[in-house]
């Protein structure tokens, strides 16, 4: 057969193959993209949870959104291997969510731990401090995490970019012609009755607004969230009340109903065949506060009484995180820091004084004795990333005002107790 005929036969065969490929099933158009939130996610053949699993994807995998179920939170998505299945959109993250999550882990990698904690049951870690934010990690029961910081915010949703941007459909057609005759003018509104002021009054005094009235403002529900770092470095938000501080019960019993904000081991003391930690913790009274803690306390193990006792305590503070565990110079005197002094194990806390300025106060730990070692201006705290936005540090003025109100409130209660009123 001539070479020209062979070439023609090959071209015809190639055209037949290409035509056969084009006649295959068409791929559905892509509406958008999303990323897998949980550690693993099952894509199902249909929406019901009992449907068969068509593919299993892992955290961070890119998915193509093919269809959105009307009036339901389910998406038909395509996995990287081409499998198509249904999943709940609340298990998916947008591209901006992935960027924010990576930036949060990067910034949190250098944040000092404010104590380790565990959880009694499986706990979901979320990308934002909100109960409706997607979860990307699950902390197993009794698994330890580092607590980095915490915030208290209203129990509301945080804005997120939608996975699929809704498109507005416009109908093509001719513009409606204006009516031949204009409509009649609207009639004038009727005048209020002459006694409308009396009709608007209530039987209550002007300065009285009971909790059940329409004018009363309902209290705002807030939650305290902790930023935690898992052992593998992943960082996210969990409800603080779901965490259990890694402090022994023989120390935890002295919390006296206050919330423990941060906690550290400053060293150990040997008592016979036992080794006991020296504990530092910061605490705050319950409720929303524009600062992190209002007191700290150091517990040491008494080898004579064989129990924990308070070695050092300060109260009525306006304190801000982080607490730093670091060596300090201590020369044996009071006042300024002595760089020429001997270096000891110690810690430092950032507190606001009456002049409104923040100072980092340093303390040396001399075996089981705590001594003030000096102070210096406190470093600025960068804004905390919350999802795709940053939250500025708490302002100083409301903190001083709250502290003053607490003082007068305590004085008022004490006077009422004296006079029995």
C-alpha positions in Angstrom: 0.0 0.0 0.0 1.4 3.4 -0.9 2.6 5.6 1.9 0.1 8.3 1.1 -2.8 5.8 1.6 -1.4 4.8 5.0 -1.3 8.4 6.1 -4.9 8.9 5.0 -6.0 5.8 6.9 -4.2 6.9 10.1 -5.8 10.3 9.9 -9.3 8.8 9.5 -8.7 6.5 12.4 -7.6 9.4 14.6 -10.6 11.4 13.6 -12.9 8.5 14.6 -11.2 8.2 18.0 -11.5 11.9 18.7 -15.2 11.9 17.7 -15.8 9.0 20.0 -14.2 11.0 22.9 -16.3 14.0 22.2 -19.5 12.0 22.2 -18.9 10.9 25.8 -20.9 12.3 28.8 -20.5 16.1 29.2 -19.0 17.4 32.5 -21.3 19.6 34.5 -20.3 23.3 34.6 -18.4 24.5 37.6 -20.3 27.1 39.8 -17.4 27.7 42.2 -14.6 26.1 44.3 -14.4 25.0 47.9 -11.9 23.2 50.2 -12.5 20.4 52.6 -12.9 21.5 56.2 -12.8 18.3 58.4 -9.9 15.9 58.6 -11.9 13.5 56.4 -15.2 14.0 54.5 -17.4 11.4 52.8 -19.0 12.5 49.5 -22.3 10.6 49.1 -24.3 9.5 46.0 -27.4 11.3 47.2 -28.3 13.8 50.0 -29.5 11.4 52.7 -26.8 10.3 55.1 -27.6 6.7 54.5 -26.6 7.0 50.8 -23.5 5.2 49.6 -20.1 6.9 49.8 -18.6 7.6 46.3 -15.4 9.2 47.6 -13.5 10.2 50.7 -11.5 13.5 50.7 -9.3 15.0 53.3 -8.7 18.5 54.8 -7.5 21.0 52.3 -8.5 19.1 49.2 -9.9 21.4 46.5 -13.5 20.6 45.3 -15.4 21.9 42.4 -19.0 23.0 43.2 -21.4 21.7 40.5 -24.9 22.2 41.9 -26.6 23.7 44.9 -29.7 22.0 46.3 -32.5 24.6 46.5 -33.5 25.6 50.0 -31.0 23.2 51.6 -27.3 23.5 52.7 -26.1 20.7 50.3 -23.8 21.0 47.4 -22.9 18.5 44.6 -19.1 18.7 44.3 -16.4 17.0 42.2 -13.4 15.5 44.0 -9.8 15.8 42.7 -10.1 12.2 41.4 -13.2 13.2 39.3 -15.8 11.5 41.6 -19.0 13.5 42.1 -21.0 13.4 45.3 -23.2 15.4 47.8 -22.0 17.1 51.0 -23.1 19.7 53.5 -21.7 23.2 52.6 -21.1 23.8 56.4 -18.2 21.2 56.0 -16.6 23.3 53.3 -14.2 26.3 53.4 -13.8 29.1 50.9 -10.4 30.1 49.5 -10.3 33.1 51.9 -11.0 30.8 54.8 -7.9 28.6 53.9 -5.7 31.7 53.6 -6.9 33.0 57.0 -6.4 29.6 58.6 -2.8 29.4 57.3 -2.1 32.9 58.5 -3.5 32.2 61.9 -1.3 29.1 62.3 1.7 31.0 61.1 1.2 33.9 63.6 0.3 31.5 66.4 3.4 29.4 66.0 5.4 32.1 67.9 2.8 32.8 70.5 3.8 31.6 74.0 1.6 29.0 75.6 -0.6 30.2 78.4 -1.1 26.7 79.8 -2.0 23.2 78.5 -5.6 21.9 78.7 -7.5 18.7 77.8 -11.1 17.9 77.1 -13.4 15.2 78.5 -15.1 14.6 75.1 -14.3 15.1 71.5 -14.1 18.8 70.8 -14.4 20.6 67.4 -11.9 23.3 66.5 -13.4 26.1 64.4 -11.9 28.6 62.0 -13.6 31.5 63.8 -14.8 32.1 67.4 -18.4 31.3 66.5 -20.6 28.3 67.0 -21.7 28.4 63.3 -18.2 28.6 61.9 -16.9 25.5 60.1 -14.8 23.0 62.0 -11.6 21.7 60.5 -10.1 19.6 63.3 -11.4 17.5 66.2 -9.6 17.2 69.5 -10.0 13.8 70.9 -10.8 13.2 74.6 -7.8 13.6 76.9 -5.7 15.0 74.1 -3.6 18.0 75.2 -3.5 21.4 73.5 -1.7 24.7 74.2 -4.0 27.6 75.1 -2.7 30.7 73.5 -5.2 33.5 74.2 -8.9 34.0 74.7 -11.6 36.5 73.7 -15.2 37.0 74.8 -17.6 38.0 72.0 -21.4 38.0 71.4 -23.1 34.8 70.3 -23.5 35.9 66.7 -22.3 34.7 63.4 -19.1 36.2 61.8 -19.2 37.3 58.2 -17.8 34.8 55.6 -17.5 35.0 51.9 -20.2 32.8 50.2 -19.0 29.7 48.4 -21.3 30.4 45.5 -22.0 34.0 44.5 -25.7 34.3 43.6 -26.2 35.6 40.1 -29.0 38.0 39.2 -31.1 37.0 36.2 -32.3 39.7 34.0 -35.1 39.2 31.6 -34.6 40.6 28.2 -37.6 42.6 26.8 -38.9 45.9 25.9 -39.3 48.6 28.4 -42.8 49.2 29.7 -44.5 52.1 28.1 -45.7 54.9 30.5 -49.4 55.1 31.0 -51.4 57.4 28.7 -53.0 59.1 31.7 -51.0 59.7 34.9 -52.4 58.2 38.1 -54.3 60.4 40.5 -52.3 62.0 43.4 -52.2 60.2 46.7 -54.7 61.6 49.3 -53.2 63.5 52.3 -52.6 61.5 55.5 -55.2 62.0 58.2 -54.3 64.3 61.1 -53.6 62.7 64.5 -56.3 63.0 67.2 -56.0 66.1 69.4 -55.3 63.9 72.5 -52.6 61.8 70.9 -50.0 62.7 73.6 -52.3 61.4 76.3 -53.1 58.2 74.4 -49.3 57.5 74.1 -48.7 57.7 77.8 -48.4 54.6 80.0 -49.2 54.0 83.7 -45.4 53.7 84.5 -43.2 56.5 85.6 -40.9 58.0 83.0 -37.7 56.6 84.7 -39.1 53.1 85.2 -38.5 50.4 82.5 -39.1 46.9 83.8 -37.3 43.9 82.3 -40.5 42.7 80.7 -41.4 46.0 79.0 -40.9 46.6 75.3 -38.4 49.3 76.0 -36.1 47.1 78.0 -32.9 46.0 76.3 -32.4 42.2 76.7 -29.0 41.2 78.0 -26.5 40.2 75.3 -25.4 36.6 75.4 -21.7 36.2 75.1 -19.3 33.2 74.9 -15.6 33.0 75.9 -13.4 31.4 73.2 -9.9 30.1 73.5 -7.3 30.0 70.7 -5.6 26.6 71.0 -2.7 25.0 69.2 -2.7 21.2 68.7 0.4 19.1 69.0 0.8 19.0 65.2 0.7 22.9 65.1 -2.8 23.3 63.8 -4.5 26.4 65.4 -8.2 27.3 65.8 -10.9 28.4 68.2 -12.8 26.3 70.8 -15.2 27.2 73.6 -13.3 27.9 76.8 -15.8 26.1 79.0 -15.1 22.8 77.1 -11.5 22.9 78.2 -10.1 21.4 81.4 -7.0 23.0 82.8 -4.0 20.6 83.3 -3.8 21.6 87.0 -4.0 19.0 89.8 -7.2 19.1 91.9 -5.3 19.9 95.0 -4.5 23.3 93.5 -7.6 23.8 91.4 -9.8 23.7 94.6 -8.5 27.1 95.5 -10.0 28.8 92.4 -12.9 30.0 94.7 -15.3 30.2 91.8 -13.1 32.4 89.6 -12.1 31.5 86.1 -8.5 30.4 85.6 -7.1 32.3 82.6 -3.5 31.0 82.4 -1.4 28.6 84.4 2.2 27.5 84.5 4.7 25.3 86.3 7.6 27.4 87.7 9.6 24.4 88.8 9.4 21.4 91.1 9.9 20.5 94.8 10.8 17.0 96.0 9.0 15.7 99.1 10.2 12.2 99.8 9.4 10.1 96.7 7.0 12.7 95.3 7.8 15.6 93.0 5.5 18.6 93.2 5.2 21.5 90.8 5.3 25.1 91.8 2.2 26.6 90.1 1.5 30.1 88.9 -2.0 31.1 87.7 -4.0 34.1 86.7 -7.7 34.4 87.4 -10.6 36.7 86.5 -14.1 37.1 87.9 -16.9 35.8 85.7 -18.4 38.0 83.0 -17.2 40.2 80.2 -14.1 42.2 80.9 -11.9 44.5 78.7 -8.8 42.9 80.2 -7.5 39.4 80.6 -7.0 38.9 84.4 -7.4 40.8 87.7 -5.1 38.8 89.9 -2.4 36.1 90.0 -1.2 33.7 92.6 1.8 31.4 93.2 1.4 28.0 95.0 4.3 26.1 96.5 4.4 22.7 98.1 5.1 22.7 101.8 7.4 19.9 102.7 6.6 20.4 106.3 2.7 20.3 106.0 2.7 18.2 102.8 0.2 20.5 101.1 0.0 23.4 98.7 0.2 26.9 100.2 0.0 30.4 98.8 3.5 31.9 98.5 2.6 35.1 96.6 -0.7 36.8 95.5 -1.7 40.1 93.9 -5.4 41.1 93.4 -7.4 44.0 91.9 -5.2 44.3 88.9 -5.9 45.2 85.3 -3.8 42.6 83.6 -3.2 41.6 79.9 -1.8 38.5 78.2 0.6 37.1 77.6 2.3 35.9 80.8 6.0 35.2 80.0 8.0 32.5 81.8 11.6 33.7 81.5 14.8 34.2 83.5 15.0 37.5 85.3 17.8 39.5 86.9 17.4 40.0 90.7 19.9 42.0 92.8 18.1 41.5 96.1 16.6 45.0 96.3 13.4 46.8 95.4 12.7 49.1 92.5 14.3 49.1 89.1 15.6 46.0 87.3 19.2 45.3 88.1 20.9 44.0 84.9 24.1 43.3 87.0 22.2 41.1 89.4 22.2 37.3 89.4 19.9 35.6 86.9 17.1 33.4 88.4 14.1 31.6 87.0 11.0 33.8 87.0 8.0 35.2 85.2 6.6 38.5 84.1 3.0 40.0 83.9 1.7 43.0 82.0 -0.5 45.3 84.2 -2.0 48.7 83.8 -1.3 51.2 86.5 -3.3 54.2 87.6 -1.6 56.5 85.0 -3.2 54.4 82.3 0.2 53.0 81.1 1.0 49.3 80.9 4.1 47.9 82.6 5.7 44.4 82.5 6.5 43.5 86.1 9.1 40.8 86.6 9.3 38.4 89.5 12.2 36.1 90.5 11.5 32.6 91.8 14.2 31.7 94.5 13.5 28.1 95.1 10.1 28.4 96.8 10.2 32.2 97.4 8.9 34.8 94.9 10.4 38.3 94.8 9.6 41.4 92.8 12.6 42.0 90.4 11.6 45.2 88.5 9.5 46.6 85.7 9.6 48.1 82.3 7.1 49.4 79.7 5.0 46.6 78.3 5.4 45.7 74.7 2.6 46.4 72.2 0.3 43.5 71.4 -0.6 43.0 67.7 -4.2 42.7 66.7 -5.6 39.1 66.8 -6.8 37.6 63.5 -10.4 36.5 63.7 -11.3 34.7 60.5 -10.7 37.1 57.7 -10.6 40.2 59.9 -8.4 41.4 62.7 -9.6 42.5 66.2 -7.9 45.3 67.9 -6.6 44.9 71.5 -9.1 46.0 74.2 -9.0 49.8 74.9 -7.6 51.0 78.2 -10.3 53.5 79.2 -13.2 51.0 79.7 -10.9 48.8 81.8 -10.2 51.6 84.3 -13.9 52.5 84.4 -14.9 48.9 85.0 -12.4 48.6 87.8 -13.7 51.8 89.4 -17.3 50.6 89.2 -16.4 47.3 90.8 -14.8 49.1 93.7 -17.8 51.3 94.3 -20.1 48.3 93.9 -18.2 46.4 96.6 -18.2 49.5 98.9 -22.0 49.8 98.4 -22.6 46.2 99.3 -20.4 46.5 102.4 -22.3 49.5 103.7 -25.6 47.7 103.1 -24.2 44.8 105.2 -23.2 47.1 108.0 -26.5 49.0 108.2 -28.7 46.0 107.4 -30.3 47.8 104.4 
